[in-house]
Amino acid sequence: MKQIDIYQADAFTNRLFGGNPAAVCPLKEWLPDDVLQNIAIENNLSETAFFIPEGDGFELRWFTTVGEIDLCGHATLATAHVIFNHLPYSKDEILFSTRFVGPVSVRRHKDWLTLNFPSWIATPTDAPPDGIAGMGGLRPKECYVKRDYMFVYEHEDDVANAQPDFGLLIKLDQRLCITAPGKDCDFVSRFFCPEDKAAQEDPVTGSAHSMLIPYWAKRLGKTKMSARQLSARGGELRCEFLGERVLISGQAKTYLQGKIFLPD
């Protein structure tokens, strides 16, 4: 019987049961992809992160219940939290290699962890009819697309009160982020993944801020911003635009630590 460690942490929050939960599994070497996928399915969380030692850092991968994805913010934050707090690691910065977006890093300062992620400049586009219908007919002021669609609304209440129809949103060819100016922060957002039955609304989506930060930096004329994701669990983020990179900062709390038992 093979045993591997598993942790679960709530990311982008300073309290348990807030933010976005992610599972984290440290590995000595890669398991077969089908095993990684089955672990993610068994965890039934929006993402499970796996990492192995590599040089002075680690190689990091992320799996949803549907498949491997190119980038995940909250599971990266959770992974860094685990490394800093539960593994024998003494540095203040962690270097990760990834298979799809190149190197990313995480630096700690007291209770805050800062992700250094790629900056994604979204392209203006027409709002897809299925997206408008899936948002109850509420037409966005602007629409953009990069990895995901981004609907921009005029008011925070438009985002907070949105009631998505996932039966319609699943017809989109990409996932959907909605955003608006914040009342007591610079901007707010929500993020919908209709194909992922474990988390059709992602509680806090770090990777979406690779797209959100450049947009709001240009619109607001500032490089440092505060953001909030308005899911039921909610999340707080500090954001900075660096041009080709963005900094996304948050906190995390450990929820559980355990063992997974795999057959030899």
N, C-alpha and C positions, 0 to 999 in steps of 0.2 A: 504494500500500500504506500503510495507516494503522498506526502503532505506538503502543501504550500500555504504560506501565510496569506491572510486576507484582512484588510482593514476597510472600514467604511467611515467617511468623513463628510460633514456638511460644509460646503464651500460657499464663499461669498456671504458669510454671516458670522456674527460673534456669539451665536447662541445655538444650542441643539434644536433640531426640528425646524430650523429656518434654512434659507439658502437652497442649494442644490446638492443632494446626496450623490456620492460617487463611491464605487468600490475600487480598491487599489490592491494589486497583487504583485509583490516583489518576486522575481524569478531569478534563478541562477543562469538559466538558458531558456531559449524559446521552446514552448510546447507546440505541438501541431496546431495549426489555425483552427481546425474544427473543435479542438478542446477549448481553446480560448473563447471561441464563439459560444460553445455550450455553457461555459462558466458565466459568460455575460447573460445568456438567456436565463440561467438558473438564478442569478442575482436579481433579475427583473428590475434593474435600475436603468435610467437613461444612458449611462455609460459605466463601463468597467475599464480601468486603466491597468496595463501590464508594463513592467519595465525590467530590463536586465542591465548589469554593469557593462560599461563600454568606455575604455580609456579612462579619462579623468571624470567622466560623467556617466550617463545612462542612455540607453535607447528606449523610447517610450512609444506605446501604441494604445489606441482606444477602440473599444468595441461597444456598439449598442446591441439591443436585442435583435436587430436586423442584420448588422454587419459591421465591418471595420470602417472607421471614418477618418477623414483627413486631418482634423484638428478639433480639439475639445478643450475649452478653457477651464471649466470647473473641475474636470477630472485631472488636469495638469496641476491646478492649485491644490487639490486633495492629495495628489501624489507627492508634491513638494512638502506639504504639511506632514505627511507620513515619514518622509525621509528625514526632515529636520527634527521631528519629535519622537520618532520610534525606532530609528536606525542609527548606528554609530557613524554619524556624519557631522563634521565640525565646521565646515566652511559656511559662509553666508550666501553663497550663490551655487545653484545647481545648473549644470549644462545638460540639455537633452538633445539627442538627435532624433529626428522623426523621418518617416518614410515618404511623406507627401509634401511637407512645407519647410523642410530644412531644419536648421537648428533653432531651438527656443530655449529660453533660460528663465529661472525664477530666483529672485533675490529677496532675502528677508530683512525686515527692519522692525524690531520688536514683534508685535503681534500681526503685522501686515506682511503679506507676500505679494511681490510684484512680478507679473508675467511680462516677458518681452516677446511680443508676437508680431507676425507680419501685418502690414497695413494693407487693407483691401479697399481700393477705390471703386465704388459701385457706379454703374452706368445708368443714366436715365432711360426709362422705358415706359410703355403704356401699361397701365394696370390690367392684368389678365382678368377677363370676365368671371372666371371661376373663383378668383381671389376676392373680387368685390362681392360676389354672391355669398361666398363663404364667410364674409365679414358682415353679413346681414344687410348688404346693399350700401354700406357706408363707404363712400368713395374717398380714397386718400387725396390729399392735396398734391403729393408727389409720389412717384414710384421709381424705384431703382432696382437693379439686379447685379449680383456678383455670384457668390456661391449660392445665396438665398435671395428671395425677393425681400424688398424693404418698402413697406407702406409708411409714408410720413403723414401724420394727422396734425391738425391745428392745436388741439387741446389735450392735456393729460387725461381728462375724463373720457375722451374718445378711446384711449388705450385701456384705461382702467375698466370701463364698462363694456368693452367688446365681448361678444358672445359668439365665438367661432363655431361654424358648422363644419366639423371635420369630414363629414361625408362629401362636402363640396371641395374643401381645401385639399383633399387627397388627390383630386384631379389635376392639381398643379404639378408642373415638372420639377419644382424645387420647393423647399420649405419657406416659411413666411415669418419675417420679423416685422412688427409694427412699432412705431415710435412717435414721440411728440415732445415738445418742450415740457420741462417739469415745473411744478409749482414751487417746490423748495429744493430742487436740484437742477442741474443743467438740462438733463433729458431723461426720459423714461422709455421703457420698452417692454414688450412681451414677445415670446417666440413660440411658434407652433410647428410641430413635427407630426402631421396626421398619420404617417405610416407607422409610427412607433407606438404600439399599443401600451407600452410601459410608461410613456411620458409624452402624450400628445401635446401637452403644453410643457415646455421645458422650464423648470423653475427659475434658473439663472443661467444665461448662455454667454459664457466668456468669449467664445469664438465669434459670436455675432458682433461683439464690440470691435473686432478687427475691421468691420465695415461701418459700424455706427460712429466710431471715434473720428475718422477722417471727415465724414459728412458733417457732424456737429461742430468740429473744430473750424471748418470753413464757414458754416452758417453763423456761428456765434462769434467768430473772430478771436478765438482763444485756444490755447493748447492744453491747458489743464482744466479738467471738468469733473463734476460729480454725477453719478448716474444711479438709477434705481430700476430694478426689474419688478414689475407689478404683478407677479404671480401670487397665488395664495400663500406660498411660503415666503416669497419676497427675497430680495438680495440687494446689497449695497456695493458699489464699485467706485474706485477712484481711477480716473482715466487721464492719459497724456498722449498727445499726438507728436511723433518725432519725425514725420515724413514717411520714410519707407518702413518704419516700425511704429508700434503702439505699445504703451505700458498700461497694464490692467491690474489694479491692486485690489486685494480683498483679504478677508480673514477666513479661518476655518476651525472647525471643532471635530474632534474624534468622536464617533458614535460607537463603534464596536471594533474588536480585534478577535480573530479566530483562526481556524484551520480549515482548509479544504482537503478532503481525502479522495485521492484519485487512484484507480486501479493501476497496477504495474503494467 
